[in-house]
Amino acid sequence: MEIEIRRAENRDIHEILEIVNYQILHSTVLYDYKERTYDQQFIWFEQKKADGMPVIVAENNNKVVGFGTYGIFRPWAAYQFSVEHSVYVNKNSRGTGIGKLILSKLIKMAKDGGYHTMIAGVDGSNDRSFEFHKKFGFKEIGTFKEVGYKFDKWLDLRFLQLFLE
């Protein structure tokens, strides 16, 4: 399996959207209820570019099998050195090391970009993602109890943090 990690392009939006919508409908990885439209995903992508924030994809045999991004943690000036990231892998490609490749690249990009810390928000029931982040050196900072509601249950949100320097 030859995986290429590269910057996302407009041609990747459809496959990114497929990954996102699967997560919305079938998991608590995203706390959304409704599938996104192509136009919504396009606007999201254009806003990332306008903000100077990366969107990267993992490509295998000309198919996007995962993507990742980060953005400023909160929209006030004092947070300008803190980023929160997201990593998503196609349902058929999990457990193959793609997430590791994506997160490794995002961490390198954030370090190279002069950011101080990277934050992960992980659903409280997602132990695989929690352990995945710990392997990269992320430390658990705290849990917000019952801040989300999806699939007829309250969801906890765990935060982890990695210092980049």
KAMO-V453309 format. One record per backbone hydrogen bond with DSSP energy under -0.5 kcal/mol. NH is the residue of the N-H (numbers start at 0). CO is the residue of the C=O. If there is no record, write none. Layout:
nh=NH co=CO
nh=NH co=CO
This chain:
nh=2 co=0
nh=3 co=58
nh=5 co=3
nh=5 co=56
nh=7 co=54
nh=11 co=8
nh=12 co=9
nh=15 co=11
nh=16 co=12
nh=17 co=13
nh=18 co=14
nh=19 co=15
nh=20 co=16
nh=21 co=17
nh=22 co=18
nh=23 co=19
nh=24 co=20
nh=25 co=21
nh=26 co=22
nh=40 co=36
nh=41 co=37
nh=42 co=38
nh=43 co=39
nh=44 co=40
nh=45 co=41
nh=46 co=42
nh=47 co=43
nh=48 co=44
nh=49 co=45
nh=50 co=46
nh=51 co=48
nh=52 co=47
nh=55 co=67
nh=56 co=5
nh=57 co=65
nh=58 co=3
nh=58 co=56
nh=59 co=62
nh=60 co=1
nh=62 co=59
nh=64 co=57
nh=64 co=62
nh=65 co=57
nh=66 co=87
nh=67 co=55
nh=68 co=85
nh=69 co=53
nh=70 co=83
nh=72 co=81
nh=75 co=73
nh=78 co=75
nh=79 co=76
nh=81 co=78
nh=82 co=116
nh=83 co=70
nh=84 co=118
nh=85 co=68
nh=87 co=66
nh=89 co=64
nh=92 co=89
nh=95 co=92
nh=100 co=96
nh=101 co=97
nh=102 co=98
nh=103 co=99
nh=104 co=100
nh=105 co=101
nh=106 co=102
nh=107 co=103
nh=108 co=104
nh=109 co=105
nh=110 co=106
nh=111 co=107
nh=112 co=108
nh=113 co=110
nh=114 co=109
nh=115 co=80
nh=116 co=80
nh=117 co=161
nh=118 co=82
nh=119 co=159
nh=121 co=119
nh=121 co=157
nh=123 co=155
nh=125 co=122
nh=126 co=124
nh=129 co=125
nh=130 co=126
nh=131 co=127
nh=132 co=128
nh=133 co=129
nh=134 co=130
nh=135 co=131
nh=135 co=132
nh=136 co=133
nh=137 co=132
nh=138 co=160
nh=140 co=158
nh=141 co=158
nh=143 co=156
nh=144 co=142
nh=146 co=143
nh=146 co=154
nh=147 co=154
nh=149 co=152
nh=152 co=149
nh=154 co=147
nh=156 co=143
nh=157 co=121
nh=157 co=155
nh=158 co=141
nh=159 co=119
nh=160 co=138
nh=161 co=117
nh=163 co=115
nh=164 co=115
